[in-house]
Amino acid sequence: MCFFHCPVNLERMVVKDVDKALHLFKNYFGFSIIANRNSKMAVLENNDQFALVIWGQVLNKKEDT
């Protein structure tokens, strides 16, 4: 049993622009925004409890140290 919201269907996606992706999925596909972390990562969900995690491409780059 889950004590918090546990989507069964989950997809992850890396995009160049998180804000544009949010606009697309919210306005054209009816997703609701669950979380938005400084336009670098967001979690969305639709009415069928399908969750979509959107990662900004900048989060996948390794920084030079």
DSSP file (Angstrom, degrees, kcal/mol; ACC not computed):
  #  RESIDUE AA STRUCTURE BP1 BP2  ACC     N-H-->O    O-->H-N    N-H-->O    O-->H-N    TCO  KAPPA ALPHA  PHI   PSI    X-CA   Y-CA   Z-CA
    1    1 A M              0   0    0      0, 0.0     2,-0.4     0, 0.0     0, 0.0   0.000 360.0 360.0 360.0 137.3    0.0    0.0    0.0
    2    2 A C        -     0   0    0      1,-0.1     4,-0.1     4,-0.1     3,-0.0  -0.746 360.0-163.3 -91.4 134.9    1.2    3.5   -0.9
    3    3 A F  S    S+     0   0    0     -2,-0.4     2,-0.3     2,-0.1    -1,-0.1   0.467  79.7  33.7 -93.5  -2.8    1.1    6.2    1.7
    4    4 A F  S    S-     0   0    0      0, 0.0     2,-0.3     0, 0.0    -2,-0.0  -0.851 112.9 -59.9-139.2 175.0    1.5    8.9   -0.9
    5    5 A H        -     0   0    0     -2,-0.3    -2,-0.1     1,-0.1     0, 0.0  -0.430  53.7-175.5 -64.3 119.4    0.5    9.4   -4.5
    6    6 A C        -     0   0    0     -2,-0.3     2,-0.2    -4,-0.1    -4,-0.1  -0.874  11.6-153.4-121.6  97.4    2.0    6.5   -6.5
    7    7 A P        -     0   0    0      0, 0.0    43,-0.1     0, 0.0    42,-0.1  -0.467   4.0-156.2 -69.3 141.0    1.4    6.7  -10.2
    8    8 A V  S    S+     0   0    0     41,-0.4     2,-0.5     1,-0.2    42,-0.1   0.875  82.0  54.3 -81.4 -41.4    1.5    3.3  -12.0
    9    9 A N  E    S+a   50   0A   0     40,-0.7    42,-3.0    39,-0.2     2,-0.4  -0.852  70.7 169.3-100.9 124.1    2.4    4.7  -15.4
   10   10 A L  E     -a   51   0A   0     -2,-0.5     2,-0.4    40,-0.2    42,-0.2  -0.998  12.2-178.3-139.1 136.3    5.5    6.9  -15.5
   11   11 A E  E     -a   52   0A   0     40,-1.8    42,-2.8    -2,-0.4     2,-0.4  -0.995  11.9-152.7-133.5 141.6    7.5    8.4  -18.3
   12   12 A R  E     -a   53   0A   0     -2,-0.4     2,-0.3    40,-0.2    42,-0.2  -0.891  15.0-179.1-113.1 145.5   10.7   10.5  -18.1
   13   13 A M  E     -a   54   0A   0     40,-2.3    42,-3.1    -2,-0.4     2,-0.5  -0.998  19.9-145.6-146.4 138.7   11.7   12.9  -20.8
   14   14 A V  E     +a   55   0A   0     -2,-0.3     2,-0.3    40,-0.2    42,-0.2  -0.910  27.6 175.5-104.6 130.1   14.7   15.3  -21.3
   15   15 A V  E     -a   56   0A   0     40,-2.7    42,-2.4    -2,-0.5    43,-0.2  -0.895  38.7-130.3-131.8 159.8   13.9   18.6  -23.0
   16   16 A K  S    S+     0   0    0     -2,-0.3     2,-0.5     1,-0.3    42,-0.2   0.873 102.2  31.0 -74.0 -38.7   15.8   21.8  -23.9
   17   17 A D     >  -     0   0    0      1,-0.1     4,-1.9    39,-0.1    -1,-0.3  -0.916  61.8-172.5-129.8 104.8   13.1   24.1  -22.5
   18   18 A V  H  > S+     0   0    0     21,-0.5     4,-2.7    -2,-0.5     5,-0.2   0.888  87.2  55.3 -63.4 -40.9   11.1   22.9  -19.5
   19   19 A D  H  > S+     0   0    0     20,-0.3     4,-2.2     1,-0.2    -1,-0.2   0.895 108.5  47.4 -62.4 -40.8    8.7   25.9  -19.6
   20   20 A K  H  > S+     0   0    0      2,-0.2     4,-2.3     1,-0.2    -1,-0.2   0.896 112.4  50.0 -66.1 -39.6    7.7   25.3  -23.2
   21   21 A A  H  X S+     0   0    0     -4,-1.9     4,-2.6     2,-0.2     5,-0.3   0.906 109.4  51.7 -65.1 -41.3    7.2   21.6  -22.5
   22   22 A L  H  X S+     0   0    0     -4,-2.7     4,-2.6     1,-0.2     5,-0.3   0.929 109.7  49.7 -59.4 -45.7    5.0   22.4  -19.5
   23   23 A H  H  X S+     0   0    0     -4,-2.2     4,-2.5     1,-0.2     5,-0.4   0.925 112.2  48.4 -59.3 -45.6    2.9   24.7  -21.7
   24   24 A L  H  X>S+     0   0    0     -4,-2.3     4,-2.2     1,-0.2     5,-0.7   0.955 116.2  40.1 -60.6 -53.3    2.5   22.0  -24.4
   25   25 A F  H  X5S+     0   0    0     -4,-2.6     6,-2.4     3,-0.2     4,-0.6   0.839 119.7  45.7 -70.6 -32.6    1.5   19.2  -22.1
   26   26 A K  H  X5S+     0   0    0     -4,-2.6     4,-0.6    -5,-0.3    -2,-0.2   0.944 122.3  32.5 -73.8 -48.4   -0.8   21.4  -19.9
   27   27 A N  H  <5S+     0   0    0     -4,-2.5    -2,-0.2    -5,-0.3    -3,-0.2   0.795 130.7  29.1 -84.2 -29.4   -2.6   23.3  -22.6
   28   28 A Y  H  <5S+     0   0    0     -4,-2.2    -3,-0.2    -5,-0.4    -1,-0.1   0.713 129.9  31.5-105.1 -24.3   -2.8   20.7  -25.4
   29   29 A F  H  <<S-     0   0    0     -5,-0.7    -3,-0.2    -4,-0.6    -2,-0.1   0.406 100.5-118.3-117.4   0.8   -2.8   17.3  -23.6
   30   30 A G     <  +     0   0    0     -4,-0.6    -4,-0.2     1,-0.2    17,-0.2   0.710  54.4 157.3  74.9  22.2   -4.6   18.3  -20.3
   31   31 A F        -     0   0    0     -6,-2.4     2,-0.4    15,-0.1    15,-0.2  -0.476  33.8-138.2 -76.8 151.8   -1.8   17.5  -17.9
   32   32 A S  E     -B   45   0A   0     13,-3.4    13,-2.2    -2,-0.1     2,-0.6  -0.883  19.6-118.4-107.2 143.1   -1.8   19.1  -14.4
   33   33 A I  E     +B   44   0A   0     -2,-0.4    11,-0.3    11,-0.2     3,-0.1  -0.720  31.6 174.5 -84.0 121.9    1.5   20.3  -12.9
   34   34 A I  E    S-     0   0A   0      9,-3.0     2,-0.3    -2,-0.6    10,-0.2   0.829  70.4  -1.5 -90.7 -42.1    2.3   18.5   -9.7
   35   35 A A  E     -B   43   0A   0      8,-1.7     8,-2.5     2,-0.0    -1,-0.4  -0.994  53.1-170.3-150.9 146.9    5.8   20.1   -9.2
   36   36 A N  E     -B   42   0A   0     -2,-0.3     2,-1.0     6,-0.2     6,-0.2  -0.927  10.2-161.3-140.2 113.6    8.0   22.6  -11.0
   37   37 A R  E >>  -B   41   0A   0      4,-3.4     3,-2.1    -2,-0.4     4,-0.7  -0.746  69.3 -53.6-103.2  88.0   11.5   23.0   -9.7
   38   38 A N  T 34 S-     0   0    0     -2,-1.0    -1,-0.2     1,-0.3     4,-0.1   0.809  97.8 -67.7  54.0  35.9   12.9   26.3  -11.0
   39   39 A S  T 34 S+     0   0    0      2,-0.3   -21,-0.5     1,-0.1   -20,-0.3   0.741 125.1  95.5  57.1  25.1   12.1   25.4  -14.6
   40   40 A K  T <4 S+     0   0    0     -3,-2.1    16,-3.3     1,-0.4     2,-0.3   0.625  92.8  10.5-111.7 -24.5   14.7   22.7  -14.5
   41   41 A M  E  <  +BC  37  55A   0     -4,-0.7    -4,-3.4    14,-0.2    -1,-0.4  -0.973  66.7 179.1-154.5 140.0   12.5   19.7  -13.6
   42   42 A A  E     -BC  36  54A   0     12,-2.4    12,-3.0    -2,-0.3     2,-0.4  -0.985  17.4-148.1-144.3 154.3    8.8   19.3  -13.5
   43   43 A V  E     +BC  35  53A   0     -8,-2.5    -9,-3.0    -2,-0.3    -8,-1.7  -0.992  21.1 180.0-123.8 129.6    6.3   16.5  -12.7
   44   44 A L  E     -BC  33  52A   0      8,-2.8     8,-2.5    -2,-0.4     2,-0.3  -0.849   7.9-166.2-125.1 161.6    2.9   16.4  -14.4
   45   45 A E  E     -BC  32  51A   0    -13,-2.2   -13,-3.4    -2,-0.3     6,-0.2  -0.995   6.4-151.0-146.8 145.0   -0.1   14.1  -14.3
   46   46 A N    >   -     0   0    0      4,-1.6     3,-1.8    -2,-0.3   -15,-0.1  -0.499  42.5 -88.8-106.0-177.1   -3.2   13.5  -16.4
   47   47 A N  T 3  S+     0   0    0      1,-0.3   -16,-0.1   -17,-0.2   -17,-0.0   0.712 125.2  59.6 -65.6 -20.7   -6.7   12.3  -15.5
   48   48 A D  T 3  S-     0   0    0      2,-0.1    -1,-0.3   -39,-0.0   -39,-0.2   0.268 118.9-110.0 -89.7  11.7   -5.6    8.7  -16.1
   49   49 A Q    <   +     0   0    0     -3,-1.8   -40,-0.7     1,-0.3     2,-0.6   0.803  66.4 153.4  61.1  32.4   -2.9    9.0  -13.4
   50   50 A F  E     -a    9   0A   0    -42,-0.1    -4,-1.6   -43,-0.1     2,-0.4  -0.835  32.4-150.3 -87.9 122.8   -0.2    8.9  -16.0
   51   51 A A  E     -aC  10  45A   0    -42,-3.0   -40,-1.8    -2,-0.6     2,-0.4  -0.762  11.3-166.2-100.2 141.8    2.8   10.8  -14.6
   52   52 A L  E     -aC  11  44A   0     -8,-2.5    -8,-2.8    -2,-0.4     2,-0.6  -0.991   3.9-161.3-128.5 122.5    5.4   12.6  -16.7
   53   53 A V  E     -aC  12  43A   0    -42,-2.8   -40,-2.3    -2,-0.4     2,-0.6  -0.922   8.7-162.5-105.2 122.9    8.7   13.8  -15.4
   54   54 A I  E     -aC  13  42A   0    -12,-3.0   -12,-2.4    -2,-0.6     2,-0.4  -0.928   3.9-166.6-110.5 121.2   10.3   16.5  -17.5
   55   55 A W  E     -aC  14  41A   0    -42,-3.1   -40,-2.7    -2,-0.6   -14,-0.2  -0.882  21.9-122.8-106.4 135.5   14.1   17.1  -17.0
   56   56 A G  E >   -a   15   0A   0    -16,-3.3     3,-1.7    -2,-0.4     4,-0.5  -0.545  21.9-124.1 -72.0 142.2   15.8   20.1  -18.4
   57   57 A Q  G >  S+     0   0    0    -42,-2.4     3,-1.3     1,-0.3     4,-0.4   0.802 108.3  67.9 -57.9 -30.2   18.7   19.2  -20.6
   58   58 A V  G >  S+     0   0    0      1,-0.3     3,-0.8   -43,-0.2    -1,-0.3   0.782  91.6  60.9 -63.1 -27.5   21.0   21.3  -18.4
   59   59 A L  G <  S+     0   0    0     -3,-1.7    -1,-0.3   -19,-0.2    -2,-0.2   0.701  99.8  55.7 -72.8 -18.7   20.6   18.8  -15.5
   60   60 A N  G <  S+     0   0    0     -3,-1.3     2,-0.3    -4,-0.5    -1,-0.2   0.533  87.6  96.1 -90.9  -6.3   22.1   16.0  -17.6
   61   61 A K  S <  S-     0   0    0     -3,-0.8     2,-0.4    -4,-0.4    -3,-0.0  -0.655  72.9-129.9 -87.1 138.7   25.3   17.9  -18.4
   62   62 A K        -     0   0    0     -2,-0.3     2,-0.3     1,-0.0    -2,-0.1  -0.704  21.5-130.9 -84.8 135.8   28.4   17.3  -16.2
   63   63 A E        -     0   0    0     -2,-0.4     2,-0.3     1,-0.1    -1,-0.0  -0.647  22.2-112.2 -85.4 143.7   30.1   20.3  -14.9
   64   64 A D              0   0    0     -2,-0.3    -1,-0.1     1,-0.1     0, 0.0  -0.593 360.0 360.0 -73.2 130.7   33.8   20.7  -15.3
   65   65 A T              0   0    0     -2,-0.3    -1,-0.1    -3,-0.0    -2,-0.0   0.376 360.0 360.0-122.0 360.0   35.5   20.5  -11.9
